[in-house]
Amino acid sequence: MFIDFMIDRFKRNSDKEALIWNNEAYTYGRILELFQNWKRKLEDERVPEGSVVALDADFSPASIALLLALIESKSIIALLSKAVRGKKEEFCEIAEAEFIISLTSDDKVSFIKQERKAKHEIHAKLRELGHPGVILFSSGSTGKSKAAVHDFVPLLEKFKTPRHSKRIIAFLLFDHIGGLNTMFYTFSNGGCLVTVQDRSPEIVCAAIEKYQVQTLPTSPTFINLIMLSEAYKGHNLGSLELVTYGTEVMPETTLKKFHSLFPSIRLLQTYGLSEVGILRSKSKSSDSLWVKVGGEEFQTRVRNGMLEIKAQSAMLGYLNAPSPYTEDGWFMTQDAVEVNGDYIRILGRTSEIINVGGEKVFPAEVESIIQLMEGVQEVAVSSEPNPITGQMVKASIKLATSENIKDFRKRLLQYCKDKLPSYKIPQKLVLVDRWMHNERFKKMRKD
């Protein structure tokens, strides 16, 4: 019913490769058979229509077929992945999960019925509509994770319009709005979704070469890791046509460096949020951070320097947080932006702005400069209290060298003095021996 358009495309492409998983190709016809099997299995397991089901998985034949079957049965699906495994119990409680379905790395499935009944008013609304839903948890990088609930029907609407068929890597995780977008885009256009068991630069570059991947959706942090690791030197990436990046602010120096290394690959900045979905976007050029965002289902406006969005696919609300909508129905993104005609440039989250004696500092701008220093593998900039200026700039840095902090501080001050105003130059330095990003390859600026 809700995915008839997609099932029709599965049937029309039954002999085409739909999925590469564990180095094995699965056709659309084979995934369709699994989908039919899981519809019957849900009935056998007595999962009623409208149930809240936590699905703990990564991209695989079973998880994809099961997700489609749950959508068809009008379930409200709380998506989980290895990135939130430590919070699984907490998230299931927030979601009011009535069933927990977990998939192992070899696609074995377990069902656990919970002794709870979902009573949240948003769940009740979806059941009244007779629509499937999806619950997406934010990364919680700047605070408590929020549970955003979507009606799946408007979220799927944009995939009914045919677009280009591509071979795409499933880099963004199964429980991420970008990961869902990648999957539905690929399958609704008869493309092939290439999964990787390890999201390391070496494995990803090898998969691009082996499976002739055309599109890599990823994050600025991972783009930086590809260049640092030099994994690309051992693999032919000639099939790669497009790299899309989002989830965090792209340092300008990282963008320009990657573009100079791969001038034939188009770079596209994407913009999306768990709360509103993924907007259509158009970068001014492959080495520009100016981007147009919007599309048929979205309206955008900028108020007080902050981006606001009105979307047909916007979430119904949070399960565990107040409404983030304005009185006239616009979602407040908390992203500070600059505007130039039809283009915007995303500066960073308002919660991460550092106020140094009344002067605003955006972490990504400082990170962009420091990242170019010899020996710097990763840098995360945040605020530190200061009795005189209120706040000062702190930089946590992972070095490839054994340089001590005294020598590095001297080198950093010398390097930054003609590249940044004095108030943006870090006054506190911390050398760390760990990577400062999470499993979603998103930079973590807070300790």
VOGU-3710 file (C-alpha; in Angstrom, 3 decimals, decimal comma):
1> mfidfmidrf> 0,000/0,000/0,000  2,503/2,636/1,197  5,421/1,258/-0,782  3,525/-0,054/-3,826  5,542/2,289/-6,056  8,782/0,825/-4,749  7,618/-2,788/-4,953  6,637/-2,099/-8,567  10,195/-0,924/-9,277  11,580/-4,025/-7,575
11> krnsdkeali> 9,469/-6,142/-9,941  10,517/-4,184/-13,040  14,198/-4,527/-12,074  13,964/-8,095/-10,750  17,132/-9,312/-12,540  19,264/-6,239/-11,717  21,709/-6,029/-8,819  20,050/-4,230/-5,910  22,517/-4,866/-3,099  26,103/-5,902/-2,506
21> wnneaytygr> 26,431/-7,415/0,976  29,338/-9,474/2,314  30,765/-9,537/-1,232  27,603/-11,168/-2,566  25,188/-9,619/-5,058  21,443/-9,681/-4,335  18,994/-8,933/-7,141  15,800/-6,919/-6,771  13,876/-10,165/-7,253  15,718/-11,806/-4,368
31> ilelfqnwkr> 15,090/-8,854/-2,011  11,424/-8,955/-3,048  11,223/-12,633/-2,041  12,742/-11,786/1,349  10,197/-8,973/1,744  7,308/-11,399/1,140  8,857/-13,876/3,599  9,159/-11,190/6,288  5,544/-10,113/5,819  4,522/-13,682/6,676
41> kledervpeg> 7,055/-13,882/9,523  5,608/-10,730/11,165  2,190/-12,398/11,118  3,651/-15,607/12,587  5,331/-13,589/15,362  1,995/-11,860/16,027  3,252/-8,341/15,524  -0,007/-6,342/15,208  -0,412/-3,444/12,778  0,619/-0,155/14,377
51> svvaldadfs> 3,095/-1,770/16,788  6,155/0,177/17,943  9,106/-1,950/16,835  12,764/-1,236/17,617  14,903/-2,465/14,714  18,577/-2,791/15,637  20,543/-3,391/12,437  22,901/-2,253/9,721  22,231/-2,459/5,984  21,748/-6,096/4,971
61> pasialllal> 19,307/-8,193/2,899  17,255/-9,083/5,980  17,206/-5,571/7,491  16,100/-3,970/4,220  13,380/-6,553/3,536  12,245/-6,389/7,174  12,087/-2,582/7,159  9,897/-2,656/4,035  7,652/-5,295/5,618  7,297/-3,231/8,800
71> iesksiiall> 6,370/-0,151/6,753  3,737/-2,198/4,924  2,312/-3,415/8,258  1,926/0,187/9,495  4,514/-0,288/12,255  6,173/2,633/14,040  9,852/1,722/13,652  12,541/2,936/16,050  15,774/2,562/14,089  18,941/1,674/16,000
81> skavrgkkee> 22,485/0,806/14,905  25,883/-0,052/16,373  26,502/3,693/16,859  23,910/3,772/19,672  24,288/0,241/21,029  25,336/1,562/24,440  22,032/3,440/24,632  19,830/0,693/23,221  17,876/0,062/26,420  17,366/3,800/27,029
91> fceiaeaefi> 16,246/4,427/23,442  13,821/1,475/23,475  12,263/2,886/26,629  11,933/6,385/25,117  10,403/4,893/21,956  8,031/2,739/24,049  9,123/-0,236/21,933  6,649/-3,114/22,116  8,931/-5,423/20,119  12,712/-5,445/19,708
101> isltsddkvs> 14,119/-7,037/16,554  17,896/-7,390/16,429  20,071/-8,535/13,534  23,550/-9,966/13,942  26,428/-9,279/11,547  25,603/-12,524/9,687  21,918/-11,535/9,346  20,494/-13,775/12,073  17,332/-12,269/13,545  15,896/-12,331/17,067
111> fikqerkakh> 12,435/-11,149/18,200  11,752/-10,051/21,771  8,264/-9,002/22,850  8,278/-6,296/25,527  5,920/-5,996/28,469  4,925/-2,424/27,649  2,229/-0,657/25,683  3,047/2,440/23,625  0,802/5,270/24,785  2,482/8,452/23,531
121> eihaklrelg> 0,085/10,815/21,763  2,247/10,830/18,615  2,007/7,044/18,391  -1,750/7,345/18,866  -1,947/9,878/16,033  -0,115/7,580/13,621  -2,355/4,664/14,568  -5,421/6,823/14,038  -4,146/7,764/10,572  -3,284/4,135/9,854
131> hpgvilfssg> 0,203/5,226/8,730  3,635/3,700/9,362  6,119/5,835/11,295  9,828/6,025/11,969  11,660/7,184/15,100  15,132/8,677/14,583  17,451/9,540/17,466  19,791/12,524/17,214  23,493/11,958/17,825  23,384/13,865/21,103
141> stgkskaavh> 26,785/15,431/20,347  25,788/18,651/22,116  23,403/17,234/24,709  20,699/14,620/25,273  19,584/12,564/22,258  16,126/13,530/20,988  13,651/11,068/19,507  12,060/12,540/16,367  8,944/10,787/15,049  8,004/10,936/11,361
151> dfvpllekfk> 4,977/9,824/9,435  6,617/7,562/6,829  4,045/8,465/4,133  5,212/12,064/3,399  8,839/11,001/3,990  8,566/8,526/1,097  6,694/10,859/-1,241  9,741/12,392/-2,942  11,047/8,968/-3,998  8,076/8,484/-6,328
161> tprhskriia> 9,723/10,859/-8,828  12,190/8,860/-10,991  15,789/10,112/-10,977  19,219/8,747/-11,953  20,115/5,103/-11,344  23,475/4,926/-9,514  25,773/2,524/-7,718  26,025/4,059/-4,245  27,893/3,148/-1,061  25,766/2,787/2,072
171> fllfdhiggl> 28,171/4,802/4,191  25,747/6,702/6,440  24,241/4,344/9,016  20,921/2,491/8,883  19,415/4,644/11,658  20,497/7,975/10,103  18,188/10,162/7,994  20,948/10,317/5,375  21,324/6,538/5,395  17,588/6,089/4,853
181> ntmfytfsng> 17,661/8,675/2,080  20,529/6,815/0,350  18,675/3,500/0,507  15,310/4,724/-0,732  16,889/6,836/-3,480  18,935/3,866/-4,709  16,092/1,355/-4,755  13,430/3,700/-6,132  15,684/4,329/-9,143  16,879/0,798/-9,840
191> gclvtvqdrs> 20,411/1,428/-8,585  22,730/-0,766/-6,539  23,479/-0,210/-2,847  27,008/-1,300/-1,933  27,494/-2,066/1,763  30,793/-2,171/3,652  31,313/-4,096/6,883  34,050/-1,682/7,989  33,725/2,035/7,264  37,471/2,648/7,114
201> peivcaaiek> 39,152/4,629/4,281  40,939/1,483/3,042  37,796/-0,667/2,900  35,653/2,082/1,380  38,222/2,861/-1,334  38,562/-0,869/-2,095  34,767/-1,198/-2,428  34,613/1,814/-4,776  37,158/0,153/-7,061  35,768/-3,403/-6,876
211> yqvqtlptsp> 32,095/-2,532/-7,365  32,528/0,518/-9,618  30,749/2,811/-7,179  29,578/6,114/-8,651  28,389/7,992/-5,542  29,837/8,245/-2,030  27,607/9,986/0,559  29,802/10,813/3,557  30,955/13,426/6,064  33,729/16,071/6,059
221> tfinlimlse> 35,498/14,110/8,811  35,684/10,994/6,619  36,853/13,009/3,606  39,715/14,268/5,761  40,524/10,695/6,855  40,673/9,531/3,228  43,314/12,182/2,520  45,251/11,540/5,740  45,350/7,776/5,209  46,247/8,099/1,509
231> aykghnlgsl> 44,139/4,949/1,008  43,095/6,350/-2,368  46,634/5,853/-3,696  46,282/2,079/-3,637  42,933/1,947/-5,457  41,447/3,087/-8,752  38,622/5,497/-7,919  37,917/6,287/-11,569  34,261/5,188/-11,343  33,510/7,756/-8,630
241> elvtygtevm> 31,497/10,648/-10,082  29,987/12,300/-7,027  30,877/12,760/-3,356  28,140/14,266/-1,223  28,926/15,589/2,239  26,813/16,723/5,169  26,091/15,968/8,861  28,547/18,710/9,983  30,189/21,911/8,723  32,853/21,326/6,075
251> pettlkkfhs> 36,184/23,091/6,730  36,941/25,107/3,594  40,559/23,949/3,471  39,457/20,277/3,521  37,039/20,893/0,649  39,604/22,685/-1,523  42,309/20,096/-0,825  40,031/17,185/-1,773  38,854/18,990/-4,919  42,456/19,625/-5,996
261> lfpsirllqt> 43,250/15,915/-5,503  40,156/14,768/-7,412  39,167/17,544/-9,853  36,971/15,198/-11,930  34,773/14,213/-8,952  31,812/16,508/-8,370  31,403/17,584/-4,736  27,906/18,343/-3,506  27,012/19,728/-0,102  23,811/18,193/1,227
271> yglsevgilr> 21,620/19,493/4,001  19,233/17,511/6,110  18,128/16,911/9,663  16,494/14,023/11,483  13,548/16,351/12,065  12,798/17,444/8,476  14,445/14,990/6,085  16,988/15,668/3,333  16,542/18,795/1,237  17,524/18,949/-2,433
281> skskssdslw> 20,706/20,988/-2,798  22,997/22,559/-5,365  26,542/23,674/-4,529  27,769/26,822/-6,280  30,812/24,775/-7,373  32,727/21,717/-6,193  35,140/23,865/-4,162  32,538/26,270/-2,762  30,707/26,134/0,560  27,844/28,238/-0,830
291> vkvggeefqt> 24,801/26,075/-1,464  21,139/26,376/-2,499  18,783/24,212/-0,461  15,078/23,560/-0,809  13,063/21,648/-3,390  9,421/21,042/-4,119  8,535/19,858/-0,616  10,568/22,450/1,327  10,511/26,164/2,105  13,419/27,961/3,767
301> rvrngmleik> 13,890/31,329/5,437  16,584/32,998/7,514  15,638/34,897/10,667  18,193/36,512/12,974  20,927/34,746/11,048  19,418/31,306/11,672  17,998/28,912/9,067  14,369/27,838/9,439  12,591/25,199/7,357  8,994/24,312/6,584
311> aqsamlgyln> 8,645/20,824/5,108  5,885/18,430/4,107  8,086/15,656/5,478  8,790/17,371/8,813  8,514/15,226/11,917  5,321/15,065/13,933  7,312/15,942/17,062  9,744/14,676/19,673  8,922/11,910/22,131  11,179/13,424/24,808
321> apspytedgw> 11,620/17,145/24,112  9,558/20,325/23,600  8,401/21,370/20,133  11,111/23,103/18,060  8,593/24,821/15,763  7,775/28,516/15,585  4,182/29,626/16,103  3,693/29,733/12,329  5,058/26,197/11,841  8,720/26,653/10,864
331> fmtqdavevn> 11,366/24,301/12,225  14,199/26,154/13,968  17,376/24,376/12,836  19,748/26,200/15,225  22,164/26,511/12,279  23,716/29,955/11,819  24,082/30,916/8,149  25,269/33,679/5,838  23,112/34,597/2,845  24,219/35,613/-0,657
341> gdyirilgrt> 21,257/35,824/-3,022  19,781/32,339/-3,383  22,789/30,742/-1,717  23,545/30,167/1,945  26,753/29,270/3,752  26,372/27,222/6,917  28,572/28,565/9,715  27,751/26,148/12,536  25,328/25,312/15,311  24,397/28,234/17,533
351> seiinvggek> 25,118/25,995/20,543  28,768/25,728/19,431  29,441/29,438/18,840  32,263/30,712/21,065  31,759/34,245/22,415  35,126/35,899/23,078  34,465/39,300/24,631  31,449/39,829/22,350  33,173/38,501/19,214  31,703/35,345/17,638
361> vfpaevesii> 33,957/32,441/16,748  32,713/29,464/14,716  34,747/26,296/15,450  34,853/25,111/11,821  36,640/28,287/10,700  39,463/27,803/13,216  39,645/24,057/12,552  39,943/24,746/8,829  43,180/26,691/9,394  44,783/24,398/11,982
371> qlmegvqeva> 43,969/21,299/9,917  46,495/22,475/7,311  49,388/22,468/9,756  51,981/19,788/9,184  51,486/16,791/11,476  47,884/17,629/12,477  45,607/14,624/11,987  42,447/15,973/13,604  41,418/19,092/15,488  38,273/19,894/17,474
381> vssepnpitg> 37,648/23,463/18,616  35,348/24,340/21,516  34,869/26,975/24,197  36,581/27,281/27,556  35,452/29,659/30,355  37,583/32,784/30,764  37,202/35,286/33,657  38,000/38,298/31,442  36,451/37,570/28,021  33,734/35,188/29,209
391> qmvkasikla> 34,960/32,443/26,889  38,145/31,611/25,035  38,981/29,268/22,178  40,195/25,788/23,079  41,704/23,386/20,533  42,060/19,648/21,107  44,548/18,253/18,610  45,654/14,788/17,536  49,171/14,848/16,127  50,925/12,361/13,890
401> tsenikdfrk> 54,242/13,386/15,488  55,645/13,097/19,016  55,956/16,890/19,319  55,472/18,221/22,866  52,807/20,778/23,656  55,273/23,621/24,287  56,880/23,302/20,851  53,529/22,796/19,126  52,002/25,839/20,845  54,844/27,993/19,574
411> rllqyckdkl> 54,422/26,632/16,061  50,635/27,087/16,124  50,811/30,712/17,278  53,318/31,505/14,556  51,217/29,714/11,915  47,914/31,348/12,862  49,057/34,930/13,470  48,535/36,111/9,878  45,606/33,769/9,157  43,226/34,437/12,061
421> psykipqklv> 42,318/37,470/14,204  43,926/37,205/17,634  40,643/36,434/19,425  40,130/33,356/17,184  43,561/31,885/17,869  43,267/29,106/20,484  44,402/30,209/23,925  44,170/26,702/25,344  45,705/23,664/23,656  45,221/20,014/24,529
431> lvdrwmhner> 47,085/17,225/22,747  45,067/13,996/22,579  45,928/10,499/21,405  42,418/9,561/20,246  40,275/10,378/17,217  37,631/12,988/18,019  34,740/11,685/15,949  31,994/9,179/16,631  30,927/6,079/14,685  28,939/8,294/12,331
441> fkkmrkd> 32,208/10,081/11,433  30,892/13,276/12,950  33,258/15,471/14,926  32,685/15,478/18,690  33,726/18,863/20,120  32,491/18,246/23,659  34,440/15,972/25,990
//
